[in-house]
Amino acid sequence: MAETVHTLIVRGEDLSPDEGDASKSDGSTPRCRLDLFLTVHELVSSSRSQVRKWILEGNVRVNGQTVKPGYDVKADDEIAITFPEPRPLTLVPEAIPLDILFEDDALLVLHKPAGMVVHPAPGHEHGTLVHALLSHCRNLSGIGGVRRPGIVHRLDRDTSGLMLVAKTDEAHWHLSEQLRTRQVGRKYTAIVHGRFKMLTGSIEAPIGRHQTDRKKMAVMPKRGRYARSEYTVVEQFSEHALVHVTLNTGRTHQIRVHMKAIHHAVVGDPVYGNASKKNLQMPRQALHAHQITFCHPLTQQMMQFETPLPADMQRGLDILRRMGT
């Protein structure tokens, strides 16, 4: 497979001063480091260290020039990324069943079960979604590198639901661009603690890495990255609610952090929840990515997929309905 080159023009809204690590070097123009920009906006599924390596090797040009990882990206900059030819895959495919809703030569839409890690990481070297994908089809986009082939976006291990997987670099790039420009619709179903006074609302609260526990995220008004979620209450109970949440941005643990911030933590969440409250026999956080909408990168057709609640969340909901309101 030959190298591929993709180009984008930076929009002013991509550099919102609310994006946390973005800076205003001249006092008025929002900017952001190049390595951070490419990583935060999910233009590549590689780590920030890998992106820095690409930049230092001259595989990223801004306005036709090679630059350093710390280059301040500005509105209207033209960024050209040369994706190196992927190294041979070193992961061993594993014959793990996949729940595939749609597949063609460009992409897959699948349902990831709770408990499955998306890609290999320390402590999770086997049994991941990537291992299963490699067994199902050897042709996956190489943009994510040898440990994340085909992975356009991720779900937490214990969050179930729909995911997009790219088979080609072209599809990967187009889907990543749709994510960056917020054209991919992602809706989640959650069972949360507490009753709502307002049945619809939006949450705008910057999210960043927790200052003392680096495995957690937190609302960080000054140092976090801009994050927005919208919720609709579908059903209320005496001490719980069923809600639909739409992501306008895609920060790590975004829904879990935002719901905790408004005092409606996700039921069963071991990190952001409350173990002393009724968790409805949930073995994990009651969060499910039930709908995804996107434009097919080749046909330009708008596509939408939905998946029903998994059995564990349905059981929790049945318990609530038996208890009454």
MOWO-V375104 format. One record per residue. RES is the residue in three letters. PSI is psi as a letter, one per 40 degrees, with the letter a starting at -180 (999 if undefined). NEAR is the number of other C-alpha atoms within 10 Angstrom. Layout:
# MOWO-V375104
RES;PSI;NEAR / RES;PSI;NEAR
This chain:
# MOWO-V375104
MET;h;8 / ALA;i;8 / GLU;i;10 / THR;i;13 / VAL;h;15 / HIS;i;14 / THR;i;14 / LEU;i;14 / ILE;h;14 / VAL;h;16 / ARG;i;14 / GLY;d;15 / GLU;e;12 / ASP;e;19 / LEU;f;22 / SER;h;18 / PRO;e;19 / ASP;e;19 / GLU;e;24 / GLY;c;19 / ASP;e;21 / ALA;i;22 / SER;i;20 / LYS;g;14 / SER;d;11 / ASP;e;8 / GLY;e;7 / SER;d;9 / THR;h;15 / PRO;h;22 / ARG;i;24 / CYS;i;25 / ARG;i;17 / LEU;d;23 / ASP;d;24 / LEU;d;22 / PHE;d;22 / LEU;d;22 / THR;d;18 / VAL;d;19 / HIS;e;19 / GLU;f;20 / LEU;d;24 / VAL;i;24 / SER;e;26 / SER;i;20 / SER;i;17 / ARG;d;17 / SER;d;13 / GLN;d;16 / VAL;d;21 / ARG;d;20 / LYS;d;15 / TRP;d;18 / ILE;d;21 / LEU;d;14 / GLU;e;12 / GLY;e;14 / ASN;e;18 / VAL;h;27 / ARG;i;17 / VAL;h;19 / ASN;f;12 / GLY;e;11 / GLN;i;11 / THR;i;16 / VAL;i;18 / LYS;i;17 / PRO;d;20 / GLY;e;13 / TYR;h;15 / ASP;h;20 / VAL;h;24 / LYS;i;19 / ALA;h;16 / ASP;e;12 / ASP;i;16 / GLU;h;18 / ILE;h;20 / ALA;h;19 / ILE;h;21 / THR;h;17 / PHE;h;20 / PRO;i;16 / GLU;h;13 / PRO;i;16 / ARG;i;10 / PRO;i;9 / LEU;h;14 / THR;e;8 / LEU;i;14 / VAL;h;12 / PRO;i;19 / GLU;h;17 / ALA;g;13 / ILE;h;15 / PRO;i;11 / LEU;i;15 / ASP;g;11 / ILE;h;13 / LEU;d;13 / PHE;i;11 / GLU;h;13 / ASP;a;9 / ASP;e;12 / ALA;d;19 / LEU;i;22 / LEU;i;17 / VAL;h;19 / LEU;i;19 / HIS;h;19 / LYS;h;25 / PRO;i;19 / ALA;i;21 / GLY;e;14 / MET;h;17 / VAL;i;22 / VAL;d;22 / HIS;i;20 / PRO;i;18 / ALA;i;12 / PRO;h;5 / GLY;e;6 / HIS;g;12 / GLU;e;13 / HIS;i;17 / GLY;e;17 / THR;i;20 / LEU;d;22 / VAL;d;27 / HIS;d;23 / ALA;d;20 / LEU;d;23 / LEU;d;20 / SER;d;16 / HIS;d;15 / CYS;h;10 / ARG;e;12 / ASN;h;15 / LEU;i;23 / SER;h;25 / GLY;e;26 / ILE;d;26 / GLY;e;23 / GLY;a;22 / VAL;e;18 / ARG;e;19 / ARG;f;22 / PRO;h;29 / GLY;e;28 / ILE;h;28 / VAL;d;25 / HIS;i;19 / ARG;i;18 / LEU;i;20 / ASP;i;16 / ARG;d;17 / ASP;e;19 / THR;h;22 / SER;i;24 / GLY;a;25 / LEU;h;27 / MET;i;23 / LEU;h;20 / VAL;h;25 / ALA;h;31 / LYS;d;23 / THR;i;18 / ASP;d;22 / GLU;d;18 / ALA;d;21 / HIS;d;30 / TRP;d;22 / HIS;d;19 / LEU;d;26 / SER;d;23 / GLU;d;18 / GLN;d;18 / LEU;d;22 / ARG;d;18 / THR;e;15 / ARG;f;16 / GLN;e;15 / VAL;h;20 / GLY;h;17 / ARG;h;22 / LYS;i;22 / TYR;i;21 / THR;h;24 / ALA;i;27 / ILE;h;28 / VAL;i;27 / HIS;i;25 / GLY;i;17 / ARG;i;18 / PHE;i;18 / LYS;d;7 / MET;h;9 / LEU;e;13 / THR;i;14 / GLY;i;11 / SER;i;14 / ILE;h;15 / GLU;h;14 / ALA;h;21 / PRO;i;22 / ILE;h;26 / GLY;i;27 / ARG;h;17 / HIS;h;14 / GLN;d;11 / THR;d;7 / ASP;g;9 / ARG;e;10 / LYS;e;9 / LYS;i;15 / MET;i;21 / ALA;i;24 / VAL;h;22 / MET;g;17 / PRO;d;15 / LYS;d;13 / ARG;e;16 / GLY;i;21 / ARG;i;24 / TYR;h;22 / ALA;h;23 / ARG;h;20 / SER;i;20 / GLU;h;17 / TYR;i;22 / THR;h;17 / VAL;h;20 / VAL;d;13 / GLU;h;16 / GLN;i;20 / PHE;a;17 / SER;d;12 / GLU;e;14 / HIS;i;24 / ALA;i;24 / LEU;h;21 / VAL;i;21 / HIS;h;21 / VAL;h;25 / THR;h;20 / LEU;h;19 / ASN;d;20 / THR;i;20 / GLY;f;21 / ARG;i;20 / THR;h;18 / HIS;f;17 / GLN;d;22 / ILE;d;25 / ARG;d;24 / VAL;d;25 / HIS;d;26 / MET;d;21 / LYS;d;20 / ALA;d;15 / ILE;e;10 / HIS;f;15 / HIS;g;20 / ALA;i;26 / VAL;h;30 / VAL;h;31 / GLY;e;24 / ASP;h;21 / PRO;e;12 / VAL;d;15 / TYR;e;21 / GLY;a;22 / ASN;h;16 / ALA;d;12 / SER;e;6 / LYS;i;11 / LYS;h;13 / ASN;e;22 / LEU;f;19 / GLN;f;13 / MET;h;16 / PRO;e;16 / ARG;i;20 / GLN;h;27 / ALA;g;30 / LEU;h;29 / HIS;h;28 / ALA;g;25 / HIS;e;23 / GLN;i;19 / ILE;h;20 / THR;h;15 / PHE;i;20 / CYS;h;17 / HIS;h;15 / PRO;d;18 / LEU;d;12 / THR;e;7 / GLN;e;9 / GLN;h;10 / MET;h;10 / MET;i;10 / GLN;h;14 / PHE;i;15 / GLU;i;15 / THR;i;15 / PRO;i;12 / LEU;h;19 / PRO;i;16 / ALA;d;9 / ASP;d;16 / MET;d;23 / GLN;d;15 / ARG;d;15 / GLY;d;17 / LEU;d;21 / ASP;d;13 / ILE;d;13 / LEU;d;19 / ARG;d;13 / ARG;d;8 / MET;d;10 / GLY;i;10 / THR;999;12
